[in-house]
């Protein structure tokens, strides 16, 4: 199983940025794909996820209304569209996947750094 995250960078507050996660190595039905982030000196936290089968989405309160999690079944990719970015969104963002029946993440991708300047 491999999760590859792309798209981090340096942006200004108010800008948009799109991250992409390419998933390979298994069939992703009955799985949940998502994004976590870890800011400097803080714990890793949940950002958003999507169930592969039904497409139902969940978002952390801190990103609701600003972030969306589009999915491309044909390409096996899950993106994170981030709008109206704030300096507090600065973090390393990680793509993650878990089996639908699991509460814990089963696979992590490498992180991609997003820096939002004020």
Biopython code that builds the backbone (N, CA, C, O; Angstrom):
import numpy as np
from Bio.PDB.StructureBuilder import StructureBuilder

atoms = [
    (1, "UNK", "N", (0.851, -1.187, 0.000)),
    (1, "UNK", "CA", (0.000, 0.000, 0.000)),
    (1, "UNK", "C", (0.888, 1.239, 0.000)),
    (1, "UNK", "O", (1.876, 1.325, 0.729)),
    (2, "UNK", "N", (0.508, 2.183, -0.832)),
    (2, "UNK", "CA", (1.290, 3.420, -0.894)),
    (2, "UNK", "C", (0.352, 4.605, -1.015)),
    (2, "UNK", "O", (-0.555, 4.618, -1.847)),
    (3, "UNK", "N", (0.582, 5.593, -0.175)),
    (3, "UNK", "CA", (-0.145, 6.853, -0.252)),
    (3, "UNK", "C", (0.884, 7.942, -0.485)),
    (3, "UNK", "O", (1.794, 8.136, 0.320)),
    (4, "UNK", "N", (0.732, 8.648, -1.591)),
    (4, "UNK", "CA", (1.686, 9.699, -1.922)),
    (4, "UNK", "C", (0.969, 11.038, -1.945)),
    (4, "UNK", "O", (0.021, 11.235, -2.705)),
    (5, "UNK", "N", (1.428, 11.947, -1.114)),
    (5, "UNK", "CA", (0.817, 13.270, -1.019)),
    (5, "UNK", "C", (1.656, 14.286, -1.767)),
    (5, "UNK", "O", (2.886, 14.258, -1.731)),
    (6, "UNK", "N", (0.961, 15.183, -2.446)),
    (6, "UNK", "CA", (1.621, 16.218, -3.237)),
    (6, "UNK", "C", (0.926, 17.559, -3.014)),
    (6, "UNK", "O", (-0.225, 17.616, -2.582)),
    (7, "UNK", "N", (1.645, 18.625, -3.317)),
    (7, "UNK", "CA", (0.975, 19.904, -3.457)),
    (7, "UNK", "C", (1.222, 20.937, -2.383)),
    (7, "UNK", "O", (0.669, 22.034, -2.458)),
    (8, "UNK", "N", (2.032, 20.629, -1.386)),
    (8, "UNK", "CA", (2.276, 21.640, -0.360)),
    (8, "UNK", "C", (3.073, 22.812, -0.894)),
    (8, "UNK", "O", (3.601, 22.768, -2.005)),
    (9, "UNK", "N", (3.152, 23.852, -0.095)),
    (9, "UNK", "CA", (3.910, 25.018, -0.514)),
    (9, "UNK", "C", (3.691, 26.183, 0.413)),
    (9, "UNK", "O", (3.079, 26.060, 1.474)),
    (10, "UNK", "N", (4.214, 27.332, -0.019)),
    (10, "UNK", "CA", (4.095, 28.574, 0.749)),
    (10, "UNK", "C", (3.065, 29.471, 0.080)),
    (10, "UNK", "O", (3.183, 29.792, -1.102)),
    (11, "UNK", "N", (2.065, 29.869, 0.835)),
    (11, "UNK", "CA", (1.031, 30.750, 0.314)),
    (11, "UNK", "C", (0.774, 31.863, 1.316)),
    (11, "UNK", "O", (1.266, 31.826, 2.444)),
    (12, "UNK", "N", (0.001, 32.848, 0.894)),
    (12, "UNK", "CA", (-0.367, 33.935, 1.786)),
    (12, "UNK", "C", (-1.757, 33.693, 2.367)),
    (12, "UNK", "O", (-2.564, 32.956, 1.800)),
    (13, "UNK", "N", (-2.015, 34.317, 3.488)),
    (13, "UNK", "CA", (-3.340, 34.215, 4.100)),
    (13, "UNK", "C", (-4.402, 34.651, 3.094)),
    (13, "UNK", "O", (-4.253, 35.656, 2.399)),
    (14, "UNK", "N", (-5.468, 33.873, 3.039)),
    (14, "UNK", "CA", (-6.542, 34.161, 2.099)),
    (14, "UNK", "C", (-6.432, 33.412, 0.791)),
    (14, "UNK", "O", (-7.400, 33.345, 0.033)),
    (15, "UNK", "N", (-5.274, 32.850, 0.513)),
    (15, "UNK", "CA", (-5.059, 32.104, -0.726)),
    (15, "UNK", "C", (-5.689, 30.724, -0.646)),
    (15, "UNK", "O", (-6.175, 30.297, 0.401)),
    (16, "UNK", "N", (-5.667, 30.040, -1.783)),
    (16, "UNK", "CA", (-6.131, 28.652, -1.866)),
    (16, "UNK", "C", (-4.970, 27.752, -2.252)),
    (16, "UNK", "O", (-3.995, 28.194, -2.861)),
    (17, "UNK", "N", (-5.090, 26.498, -1.891)),
    (17, "UNK", "CA", (-4.081, 25.506, -2.233)),
    (17, "UNK", "C", (-4.768, 24.155, -2.292)),
    (17, "UNK", "O", (-5.698, 23.887, -1.532)),
    (18, "UNK", "N", (-4.307, 23.309, -3.195)),
    (18, "UNK", "CA", (-4.910, 21.982, -3.345)),
    (18, "UNK", "C", (-3.839, 20.923, -3.149)),
    (18, "UNK", "O", (-2.812, 20.925, -3.827)),
    (19, "UNK", "N", (-4.091, 20.033, -2.227)),
    (19, "UNK", "CA", (-3.227, 18.889, -2.014)),
    (19, "UNK", "C", (-3.841, 17.676, -2.705)),
    (19, "UNK", "O", (-5.058, 17.589, -2.871)),
    (20, "UNK", "N", (-2.991, 16.757, -3.097)),
    (20, "UNK", "CA", (-3.479, 15.547, -3.736)),
    (20, "UNK", "C", (-2.821, 14.326, -3.110)),
    (20, "UNK", "O", (-1.643, 14.356, -2.754)),
    (21, "UNK", "N", (-3.593, 13.252, -2.980)),
    (21, "UNK", "CA", (-3.069, 12.004, -2.433)),
    (21, "UNK", "C", (-3.371, 10.893, -3.429)),
    (21, "UNK", "O", (-4.531, 10.620, -3.737)),
    (22, "UNK", "N", (-2.330, 10.264, -3.922)),
    (22, "UNK", "CA", (-2.488, 9.131, -4.837)),
    (22, "UNK", "C", (-2.380, 7.837, -4.041)),
    (22, "UNK", "O", (-1.384, 7.596, -3.358)),
    (23, "UNK", "N", (-3.406, 7.015, -4.136)),
    (23, "UNK", "CA", (-3.466, 5.777, -3.354)),
    (23, "UNK", "C", (-3.292, 4.577, -4.268)),
    (23, "UNK", "O", (-3.912, 4.499, -5.329)),
    (24, "UNK", "N", (-2.454, 3.650, -3.857)),
    (24, "UNK", "CA", (-2.233, 2.458, -4.674)),
    (24, "UNK", "C", (-1.965, 1.252, -3.772)),
    (24, "UNK", "O", (-1.671, 1.403, -2.587)),
    (25, "UNK", "N", (-2.067, 0.075, -4.340)),
    (25, "UNK", "CA", (-1.700, -1.123, -3.618)),
    (25, "UNK", "C", (-2.836, -1.963, -3.110)),
    (25, "UNK", "O", (-2.616, -3.063, -2.603)),
    (26, "UNK", "N", (-4.065, -1.463, -3.235)),
    (26, "UNK", "CA", (-5.197, -2.270, -2.828)),
    (26, "UNK", "C", (-6.454, -1.668, -3.411)),
    (26, "UNK", "O", (-6.435, -0.559, -3.944)),
    (27, "UNK", "N", (-7.551, -2.406, -3.309)),
    (27, "UNK", "CA", (-8.854, -1.881, -3.705)),
    (27, "UNK", "C", (-9.410, -1.092, -2.536)),
    (27, "UNK", "O", (-9.411, -1.572, -1.403)),
    (28, "UNK", "N", (-9.888, 0.127, -2.808)),
    (28, "UNK", "CA", (-10.213, 1.044, -1.729)),
    (28, "UNK", "C", (-11.685, 1.054, -1.334)),
    (28, "UNK", "O", (-12.099, 1.874, -0.514)),
    (29, "UNK", "N", (-12.472, 0.162, -1.901)),
    (29, "UNK", "CA", (-13.833, 0.036, -1.402)),
    (29, "UNK", "C", (-13.768, -0.395, 0.064)),
    (29, "UNK", "O", (-12.822, -1.066, 0.478)),
    (30, "UNK", "N", (-14.777, -0.007, 0.842)),
    (30, "UNK", "CA", (-14.807, -0.303, 2.278)),
    (30, "UNK", "C", (-13.626, 0.309, 3.028)),
    (30, "UNK", "O", (-13.137, -0.248, 4.011)),
    (31, "UNK", "N", (-13.188, 1.446, 2.550)),
    (31, "UNK", "CA", (-12.128, 2.187, 3.231)),
    (31, "UNK", "C", (-12.532, 3.646, 3.387)),
    (31, "UNK", "O", (-13.422, 4.142, 2.696)),
    (32, "UNK", "N", (-11.868, 4.308, 4.294)),
    (32, "UNK", "CA", (-12.036, 5.740, 4.505)),
    (32, "UNK", "C", (-10.686, 6.396, 4.234)),
    (32, "UNK", "O", (-9.662, 5.993, 4.784)),
    (33, "UNK", "N", (-10.704, 7.398, 3.391)),
    (33, "UNK", "CA", (-9.475, 8.118, 3.059)),
    (33, "UNK", "C", (-9.575, 9.525, 3.648)),
    (33, "UNK", "O", (-10.660, 10.103, 3.713)),
    (34, "UNK", "N", (-8.453, 10.061, 4.068)),
    (34, "UNK", "CA", (-8.558, 11.387, 4.653)),
    (34, "UNK", "C", (-7.239, 12.101, 4.814)),
    (34, "UNK", "O", (-6.195, 11.660, 4.334)),
    (35, "UNK", "N", (-7.324, 13.209, 5.499)),
    (35, "UNK", "CA", (-6.164, 14.066, 5.734)),
    (35, "UNK", "C", (-6.069, 14.425, 7.210)),
    (35, "UNK", "O", (-7.076, 14.687, 7.869)),
    (36, "UNK", "N", (-4.849, 14.432, 7.711)),
    (36, "UNK", "CA", (-4.515, 14.897, 9.039)),
    (36, "UNK", "C", (-3.449, 15.973, 8.879)),
    (36, "UNK", "O", (-2.856, 16.122, 7.811)),
    (37, "UNK", "N", (-3.216, 16.711, 9.941)),
    (37, "UNK", "CA", (-2.136, 17.690, 9.904)),
    (37, "UNK", "C", (-1.481, 17.800, 11.271)),
    (37, "UNK", "O", (-2.080, 17.501, 12.303)),
    (38, "UNK", "N", (-0.234, 18.238, 11.239)),
    (38, "UNK", "CA", (0.514, 18.429, 12.473)),
    (38, "UNK", "C", (1.268, 19.747, 12.387)),
    (38, "UNK", "O", (2.186, 19.912, 11.584)),
    (39, "UNK", "N", (0.853, 20.679, 13.235)),
    (39, "UNK", "CA", (1.511, 21.969, 13.304)),
    (39, "UNK", "C", (2.725, 21.855, 14.232)),
    (39, "UNK", "O", (2.781, 20.957, 15.072)),
    (40, "UNK", "N", (3.690, 22.758, 14.084)),
    (40, "UNK", "CA", (4.878, 22.711, 14.941)),
    (40, "UNK", "C", (4.505, 22.734, 16.418)),
    (40, "UNK", "O", (3.753, 23.602, 16.863)),
    (41, "UNK", "N", (5.031, 21.782, 17.168)),
    (41, "UNK", "CA", (4.796, 21.735, 18.596)),
    (41, "UNK", "C", (3.433, 21.237, 19.021)),
    (41, "UNK", "O", (3.087, 21.290, 20.201)),
    (42, "UNK", "N", (2.652, 20.751, 18.062)),
    (42, "UNK", "CA", (1.291, 20.291, 18.381)),
    (42, "UNK", "C", (1.102, 18.835, 17.995)),
    (42, "UNK", "O", (1.909, 18.252, 17.269)),
    (43, "UNK", "N", (0.013, 18.261, 18.499)),
    (43, "UNK", "CA", (-0.341, 16.895, 18.158)),
    (43, "UNK", "C", (-0.902, 16.843, 16.740)),
    (43, "UNK", "O", (-1.430, 17.827, 16.222)),
    (44, "UNK", "N", (-0.771, 15.676, 16.134)),
    (44, "UNK", "CA", (-1.403, 15.480, 14.832)),
    (44, "UNK", "C", (-2.907, 15.491, 15.023)),
    (44, "UNK", "O", (-3.425, 14.911, 15.977)),
    (45, "UNK", "N", (-3.616, 16.162, 14.100)),
    (45, "UNK", "CA", (-5.056, 16.280, 14.246)),
    (45, "UNK", "C", (-5.771, 15.945, 12.947)),
    (45, "UNK", "O", (-5.229, 16.090, 11.852)),
    (46, "UNK", "N", (-6.994, 15.497, 13.108)),
    (46, "UNK", "CA", (-7.853, 15.165, 11.979)),
    (46, "UNK", "C", (-8.253, 16.436, 11.236)),
    (46, "UNK", "O", (-8.512, 17.468, 11.856)),
    (47, "UNK", "N", (-8.303, 16.359, 9.910)),
    (47, "UNK", "CA", (-8.741, 17.495, 9.092)),
    (47, "UNK", "C", (-10.040, 17.149, 8.369)),
    (47, "UNK", "O", (-11.044, 17.846, 8.516)),
    (48, "UNK", "N", (-10.015, 16.082, 7.599)),
    (48, "UNK", "CA", (-11.199, 15.709, 6.810)),
    (48, "UNK", "C", (-11.044, 14.280, 6.330)),
    (48, "UNK", "O", (-9.931, 13.779, 6.174)),
    (49, "UNK", "N", (-12.194, 13.620, 6.092)),
    (49, "UNK", "CA", (-12.126, 12.312, 5.455)),
    (49, "UNK", "C", (-13.361, 12.044, 4.613)),
    (49, "UNK", "O", (-14.353, 12.772, 4.671)),
    (50, "UNK", "N", (-13.270, 10.985, 3.834)),
    (50, "UNK", "CA", (-14.361, 10.609, 2.935)),
    (50, "UNK", "C", (-14.430, 9.091, 2.858)),
    (50, "UNK", "O", (-13.406, 8.417, 2.748)),
    (51, "UNK", "N", (-15.643, 8.563, 2.916)),
    (51, "UNK", "CA", (-15.802, 7.116, 2.755)),
    (51, "UNK", "C", (-15.792, 6.809, 1.268)),
    (51, "UNK", "O", (-16.490, 7.451, 0.483)),
    (52, "UNK", "N", (-14.995, 5.825, 0.892)),
    (52, "UNK", "CA", (-14.782, 5.579, -0.528)),
    (52, "UNK", "C", (-16.067, 5.130, -1.221)),
    (52, "UNK", "O", (-16.349, 5.548, -2.345)),
    (53, "UNK", "N", (-16.840, 4.284, -0.555)),
    (53, "UNK", "CA", (-18.033, 3.744, -1.199)),
    (53, "UNK", "C", (-19.122, 4.796, -1.380)),
    (53, "UNK", "O", (-19.614, 5.021, -2.486)),
    (54, "UNK", "N", (-19.488, 5.439, -0.261)),
    (54, "UNK", "CA", (-20.656, 6.313, -0.276)),
    (54, "UNK", "C", (-20.316, 7.766, -0.549)),
    (54, "UNK", "O", (-21.181, 8.552, -0.936)),
    (55, "UNK", "N", (-19.060, 8.121, -0.349)),
    (55, "UNK", "CA", (-18.671, 9.510, -0.560)),
    (55, "UNK", "C", (-19.098, 10.451, 0.549)),
    (55, "UNK", "O", (-19.100, 11.667, 0.355)),
    (56, "UNK", "N", (-19.461, 9.914, 1.711)),
    (56, "UNK", "CA", (-19.822, 10.801, 2.819)),
    (56, "UNK", "C", (-18.557, 11.417, 3.405)),
    (56, "UNK", "O", (-17.522, 10.761, 3.524)),
    (57, "UNK", "N", (-18.667, 12.681, 3.764)),
    (57, "UNK", "CA", (-17.499, 13.453, 4.175)),
    (57, "UNK", "C", (-17.624, 13.974, 5.606)),
    (57, "UNK", "O", (-18.721, 14.282, 6.072)),
    (58, "UNK", "N", (-16.504, 14.067, 6.285)),
    (58, "UNK", "CA", (-16.437, 14.666, 7.603)),
    (58, "UNK", "C", (-15.324, 15.703, 7.626)),
    (58, "UNK", "O", (-14.293, 15.542, 6.973)),
    (59, "UNK", "N", (-15.546, 16.760, 8.381)),
    (59, "UNK", "CA", (-14.561, 17.839, 8.470)),
    (59, "UNK", "C", (-14.366, 18.256, 9.920)),
    (59, "UNK", "O", (-15.301, 18.236, 10.721)),
    (60, "UNK", "N", (-13.151, 18.630, 10.235)),
    (60, "UNK", "CA", (-12.893, 19.248, 11.528)),
    (60, "UNK", "C", (-13.585, 20.606, 11.558)),
    (60, "UNK", "O", (-13.703, 21.276, 10.532)),
    (61, "UNK", "N", (-14.038, 21.004, 12.737)),
    (61, "UNK", "CA", (-14.733, 22.283, 12.851)),
    (61, "UNK", "C", (-13.864, 23.438, 12.361)),
    (61, "UNK", "O", (-14.373, 24.409, 11.802)),
    (62, "UNK", "N", (-12.577, 23.332, 12.569)),
    (62, "UNK", "CA", (-11.668, 24.434, 12.217)),
    (62, "UNK", "C", (-11.558, 24.663, 10.711)),
    (62, "UNK", "O", (-11.097, 25.719, 10.279)),
    (63, "UNK", "N", (-11.978, 23.686, 9.913)),
    (63, "UNK", "CA", (-11.844, 23.841, 8.454)),
    (63, "UNK", "C", (-13.186, 23.806, 7.730)),
    (63, "UNK", "O", (-13.230, 23.990, 6.514)),
    (64, "UNK", "N", (-14.268, 23.577, 8.445)),
    (64, "UNK", "CA", (-15.583, 23.529, 7.798)),
    (64, "UNK", "C", (-15.875, 24.830, 7.081)),
    (64, "UNK", "O", (-15.642, 25.916, 7.611)),
    (65, "UNK", "N", (-16.383, 24.705, 5.879)),
    (65, "UNK", "CA", (-16.704, 25.882, 5.083)),
    (65, "UNK", "C", (-15.525, 26.423, 4.296)),
    (65, "UNK", "O", (-15.703, 27.262, 3.413)),
    (66, "UNK", "N", (-14.323, 25.952, 4.604)),
    (66, "UNK", "CA", (-13.133, 26.422, 3.869)),
    (66, "UNK", "C", (-12.453, 25.306, 3.084)),
    (66, "UNK", "O", (-11.914, 25.545, 2.003)),
    (67, "UNK", "N", (-12.476, 24.103, 3.617)),
    (67, "UNK", "CA", (-11.808, 22.961, 2.977)),
    (67, "UNK", "C", (-12.857, 22.001, 2.435)),
    (67, "UNK", "O", (-13.930, 21.835, 3.014)),
    (68, "UNK", "N", (-12.530, 21.382, 1.328)),
    (68, "UNK", "CA", (-13.341, 20.278, 0.810)),
    (68, "UNK", "C", (-12.419, 19.121, 0.453)),
    (68, "UNK", "O", (-11.212, 19.300, 0.293)),
    (69, "UNK", "N", (-13.006, 17.926, 0.331)),
    (69, "UNK", "CA", (-12.202, 16.734, 0.073)),
    (69, "UNK", "C", (-12.759, 16.022, -1.152)),
    (69, "UNK", "O", (-13.542, 15.081, -1.021)),
    (70, "UNK", "N", (-12.361, 16.463, -2.341)),
    (70, "UNK", "CA", (-12.815, 15.823, -3.574)),
    (70, "UNK", "C", (-12.140, 14.467, -3.776)),
    (70, "UNK", "O", (-11.032, 14.235, -3.292)),
    (71, "UNK", "N", (-12.803, 13.603, -4.477)),
    (71, "UNK", "CA", (-12.299, 12.260, -4.729)),
    (71, "UNK", "C", (-12.455, 11.934, -6.200)),
    (71, "UNK", "O", (-13.448, 12.301, -6.829)),
    (72, "UNK", "N", (-11.463, 11.237, -6.744)),
    (72, "UNK", "CA", (-11.533, 10.769, -8.130)),
    (72, "UNK", "C", (-11.378, 9.253, -8.106)),
    (72, "UNK", "O", (-10.271, 8.733, -7.965)),
    (73, "UNK", "N", (-12.502, 8.552, -8.245)),
    (73, "UNK", "CA", (-12.461, 7.089, -8.160)),
    (73, "UNK", "C", (-11.599, 6.480, -9.250)),
    (73, "UNK", "O", (-10.867, 5.519, -9.011)),
    (74, "UNK", "N", (-11.685, 7.036, -10.434)),
    (74, "UNK", "CA", (-10.948, 6.462, -11.568)),
    (74, "UNK", "C", (-9.443, 6.565, -11.366)),
    (74, "UNK", "O", (-8.693, 5.673, -11.762)),
    (75, "UNK", "N", (-9.011, 7.651, -10.753)),
    (75, "UNK", "CA", (-7.571, 7.870, -10.567)),
    (75, "UNK", "C", (-7.086, 7.402, -9.203)),
    (75, "UNK", "O", (-5.884, 7.418, -8.936)),
    (76, "UNK", "N", (-8.005, 6.986, -8.337)),
    (76, "UNK", "CA", (-7.647, 6.614, -6.963)),
    (76, "UNK", "C", (-6.918, 7.758, -6.259)),
    (76, "UNK", "O", (-5.881, 7.560, -5.626)),
    (77, "UNK", "N", (-7.476, 8.933, -6.382)),
    (77, "UNK", "CA", (-6.885, 10.073, -5.692)),
    (77, "UNK", "C", (-7.914, 10.721, -4.774)),
    (77, "UNK", "O", (-9.112, 10.722, -5.057)),
    (78, "UNK", "N", (-7.427, 11.261, -3.686)),
    (78, "UNK", "CA", (-8.241, 12.041, -2.769)),
    (78, "UNK", "C", (-7.518, 13.359, -2.546)),
    (78, "UNK", "O", (-6.378, 13.372, -2.081)),
    (79, "UNK", "N", (-8.155, 14.440, -2.866)),
    (79, "UNK", "CA", (-7.536, 15.755, -2.742)),
    (79, "UNK", "C", (-8.027, 16.471, -1.493)),
    (79, "UNK", "O", (-8.997, 16.059, -0.857)),
    (80, "UNK", "N", (-7.347, 17.533, -1.165)),
    (80, "UNK", "CA", (-7.798, 18.440, -0.121)),
    (80, "UNK", "C", (-7.737, 19.844, -0.700)),
    (80, "UNK", "O", (-6.660, 20.419, -0.860)),
    (81, "UNK", "N", (-8.901, 20.382, -1.010)),
    (81, "UNK", "CA", (-8.990, 21.739, -1.530)),
    (81, "UNK", "C", (-9.107, 22.682, -0.346)),
    (81, "UNK", "O", (-10.068, 22.625, 0.422)),
    (82, "UNK", "N", (-8.123, 23.542, -0.211)),
    (82, "UNK", "CA", (-8.067, 24.443, 0.940)),
    (82, "UNK", "C", (-8.247, 25.867, 0.461)),
    (82, "UNK", "O", (-7.440, 26.371, -0.320)),
    (83, "UNK", "N", (-9.292, 26.510, 0.919)),
    (83, "UNK", "CA", (-9.588, 27.896, 0.549)),
    (83, "UNK", "C", (-9.499, 28.787, 1.771)),
    (83, "UNK", "O", (-9.559, 28.322, 2.909)),
    (84, "UNK", "N", (-9.358, 30.066, 1.514)),
    (84, "UNK", "CA", (-9.289, 31.060, 2.589)),
    (84, "UNK", "C", (-8.326, 30.605, 3.680)),
    (84, "UNK", "O", (-8.684, 30.543, 4.856)),
    (85, "UNK", "N", (-7.132, 30.296, 3.284)),
    (85, "UNK", "CA", (-6.157, 29.764, 4.232)),
    (85, "UNK", "C", (-5.766, 30.797, 5.271)),
    (85, "UNK", "O", (-5.723, 31.997, 5.000)),
    (86, "UNK", "N", (-5.485, 30.304, 6.460)),
    (86, "UNK", "CA", (-5.099, 31.151, 7.582)),
    (86, "UNK", "C", (-3.721, 30.729, 8.070)),
    (86, "UNK", "O", (-3.312, 29.590, 7.845)),
    (87, "UNK", "N", (-3.005, 31.619, 8.730)),
    (87, "UNK", "CA", (-1.692, 31.223, 9.262)),
    (87, "UNK", "C", (-1.776, 29.995, 10.165)),
    (87, "UNK", "O", (-0.837, 29.200, 10.211)),
    (88, "UNK", "N", (-2.879, 29.829, 10.878)),
    (88, "UNK", "CA", (-3.013, 28.671, 11.774)),
    (88, "UNK", "C", (-3.232, 27.368, 11.015)),
    (88, "UNK", "O", (-3.257, 26.301, 11.628)),
    (89, "UNK", "N", (-3.389, 27.428, 9.713)),
    (89, "UNK", "CA", (-3.445, 26.210, 8.903)),
    (89, "UNK", "C", (-2.045, 25.690, 8.577)),
    (89, "UNK", "O", (-1.900, 24.609, 8.007)),
    (90, "UNK", "N", (-1.036, 26.445, 8.931)),
    (90, "UNK", "CA", (0.344, 26.014, 8.688)),
    (90, "UNK", "C", (0.616, 24.707, 9.413)),
    (90, "UNK", "O", (0.440, 24.609, 10.627)),
    (91, "UNK", "N", (1.046, 23.704, 8.657)),
    (91, "UNK", "CA", (1.267, 22.380, 9.236)),
    (91, "UNK", "C", (1.837, 21.454, 8.169)),
    (91, "UNK", "O", (1.854, 21.777, 6.981)),
    (92, "UNK", "N", (2.296, 20.308, 8.618)),
    (92, "UNK", "CA", (2.581, 19.212, 7.700)),
    (92, "UNK", "C", (1.287, 18.420, 7.553)),
    (92, "UNK", "O", (0.699, 17.981, 8.541)),
    (93, "UNK", "N", (0.856, 18.245, 6.324)),
    (93, "UNK", "CA", (-0.393, 17.551, 6.046)),
    (93, "UNK", "C", (-0.088, 16.128, 5.596)),
    (93, "UNK", "O", (0.788, 15.894, 4.764)),
    (94, "UNK", "N", (-0.838, 15.178, 6.171)),
    (94, "UNK", "CA", (-0.637, 13.765, 5.894)),
    (94, "UNK", "C", (-1.892, 13.153, 5.300)),
    (94, "UNK", "O", (-2.998, 13.359, 5.800)),
    (95, "UNK", "N", (-1.709, 12.411, 4.246)),
    (95, "UNK", "CA", (-2.782, 11.599, 3.705)),
    (95, "UNK", "C", (-2.858, 10.310, 4.521)),
    (95, "UNK", "O", (-1.829, 9.798, 4.963)),
    (96, "UNK", "N", (-4.057, 9.786, 4.723)),
    (96, "UNK", "CA", (-4.209, 8.590, 5.549)),
    (96, "UNK", "C", (-5.367, 7.747, 5.043)),
    (96, "UNK", "O", (-6.259, 8.239, 4.352)),
    (97, "UNK", "N", (-5.337, 6.479, 5.396)),
    (97, "UNK", "CA", (-6.424, 5.578, 5.009)),
    (97, "UNK", "C", (-6.651, 4.555, 6.108)),
    (97, "UNK", "O", (-5.720, 4.148, 6.803)),
    (98, "UNK", "N", (-7.889, 4.151, 6.250)),
    (98, "UNK", "CA", (-8.214, 3.094, 7.210)),
    (98, "UNK", "C", (-9.336, 2.238, 6.638)),
    (98, "UNK", "O", (-10.115, 2.690, 5.799)),
    (99, "UNK", "N", (-9.405, 1.028, 7.092)),
    (99, "UNK", "CA", (-10.541, 0.183, 6.752)),
    (99, "UNK", "C", (-11.782, 0.780, 7.411)),
    (99, "UNK", "O", (-11.697, 1.341, 8.504)),
    (100, "UNK", "N", (-12.911, 0.661, 6.763)),
    (100, "UNK", "CA", (-14.130, 1.269, 7.299)),
    (100, "UNK", "C", (-14.450, 0.775, 8.699)),
    (100, "UNK", "O", (-14.995, 1.523, 9.510)),
    (101, "UNK", "N", (-14.119, -0.474, 8.992)),
    (101, "UNK", "CA", (-14.428, -1.048, 10.303)),
    (101, "UNK", "C", (-13.399, -0.681, 11.363)),
    (101, "UNK", "O", (-13.583, -0.997, 12.539)),
    (102, "UNK", "N", (-12.329, -0.024, 10.965)),
    (102, "UNK", "CA", (-11.264, 0.316, 11.908)),
    (102, "UNK", "C", (-11.425, 1.739, 12.413)),
    (102, "UNK", "O", (-11.813, 2.628, 11.655)),
    (103, "UNK", "N", (-11.129, 1.959, 13.685)),
    (103, "UNK", "CA", (-11.156, 3.313, 14.237)),
    (103, "UNK", "C", (-9.823, 4.011, 14.026)),
    (103, "UNK", "O", (-9.747, 5.240, 14.049)),
    (104, "UNK", "N", (-8.797, 3.244, 13.826)),
    (104, "UNK", "CA", (-7.450, 3.812, 13.713)),
    (104, "UNK", "C", (-6.988, 3.826, 12.260)),
    (104, "UNK", "O", (-7.420, 3.015, 11.440)),
    (105, "UNK", "N", (-6.111, 4.757, 11.971)),
    (105, "UNK", "CA", (-5.518, 4.814, 10.641)),
    (105, "UNK", "C", (-4.656, 3.574, 10.423)),
    (105, "UNK", "O", (-3.851, 3.203, 11.276)),
    (106, "UNK", "N", (-4.838, 2.948, 9.277)),
    (106, "UNK", "CA", (-4.050, 1.768, 8.943)),
    (106, "UNK", "C", (-2.816, 2.110, 8.101)),
    (106, "UNK", "O", (-1.792, 1.431, 8.178)),
    (107, "UNK", "N", (-2.930, 3.162, 7.307)),
    (107, "UNK", "CA", (-1.807, 3.535, 6.438)),
    (107, "UNK", "C", (-1.655, 5.055, 6.420)),
    (107, "UNK", "O", (-2.634, 5.799, 6.373)),
    (108, "UNK", "N", (-0.407, 5.485, 6.460)),
    (108, "UNK", "CA", (-0.073, 6.897, 6.383)),
    (108, "UNK", "C", (0.769, 7.165, 5.139)),
    (108, "UNK", "O", (1.598, 6.347, 4.740)),
    (109, "UNK", "N", (0.538, 8.321, 4.542)),
    (109, "UNK", "CA", (1.425, 8.778, 3.495)),
    (109, "UNK", "C", (2.493, 9.680, 4.093)),
    (109, "UNK", "O", (2.450, 10.009, 5.278)),
    (110, "UNK", "N", (3.443, 10.073, 3.270)),
    (110, "UNK", "CA", (4.441, 11.021, 3.760)),
    (110, "UNK", "C", (3.789, 12.395, 3.851)),
    (110, "UNK", "O", (2.806, 12.658, 3.158)),
    (111, "UNK", "N", (4.301, 13.238, 4.664)),
    (111, "UNK", "CA", (3.702, 14.552, 4.841)),
    (111, "UNK", "C", (4.114, 15.523, 3.756)),
    (111, "UNK", "O", (5.134, 15.352, 3.088)),
    (112, "UNK", "N", (3.300, 16.534, 3.603)),
    (112, "UNK", "CA", (3.632, 17.639, 2.705)),
    (112, "UNK", "C", (3.384, 18.934, 3.468)),
    (112, "UNK", "O", (2.334, 19.114, 4.084)),
    (113, "UNK", "N", (4.360, 19.827, 3.419)),
    (113, "UNK", "CA", (4.322, 21.028, 4.249)),
    (113, "UNK", "C", (3.516, 22.135, 3.583)),
    (113, "UNK", "O", (3.722, 22.463, 2.415)),
    (114, "UNK", "N", (2.598, 22.699, 4.352)),
    (114, "UNK", "CA", (1.848, 23.873, 3.931)),
    (114, "UNK", "C", (2.187, 25.009, 4.889)),
    (114, "UNK", "O", (2.011, 24.878, 6.100)),
    (115, "UNK", "N", (2.663, 26.103, 4.355)),
    (115, "UNK", "CA", (2.998, 27.270, 5.161)),
    (115, "UNK", "C", (2.164, 28.446, 4.685)),
    (115, "UNK", "O", (2.186, 28.811, 3.509)),
    (116, "UNK", "N", (1.429, 29.032, 5.619)),
    (116, "UNK", "CA", (0.575, 30.171, 5.287)),
    (116, "UNK", "C", (1.132, 31.397, 5.997)),
    (116, "UNK", "O", (1.159, 31.457, 7.226)),
    (117, "UNK", "N", (1.569, 32.361, 5.223)),
    (117, "UNK", "CA", (2.132, 33.581, 5.799)),
    (117, "UNK", "C", (1.031, 34.615, 5.992)),
    (117, "UNK", "O", (0.060, 34.656, 5.237)),
    (118, "UNK", "N", (1.196, 35.440, 7.005)),
    (118, "UNK", "CA", (0.176, 36.465, 7.299)),
    (118, "UNK", "C", (0.438, 37.742, 6.534)),
    (118, "UNK", "O", (-0.319, 38.704, 6.661)),
]
sb = StructureBuilder()
sb.init_structure("model")
sb.init_model(0)
sb.init_chain("A")
sb.init_seg("    ")
for serial, (resi, resn, name, xyz) in enumerate(atoms, 1):
    if name == "N":
        sb.init_residue(resn, " ", resi, " ")
    sb.init_atom(name, np.array(xyz, "f"), 0.0, 1.0, " ", f" {name:<3s}", serial, name[0])
structure = sb.get_structure()
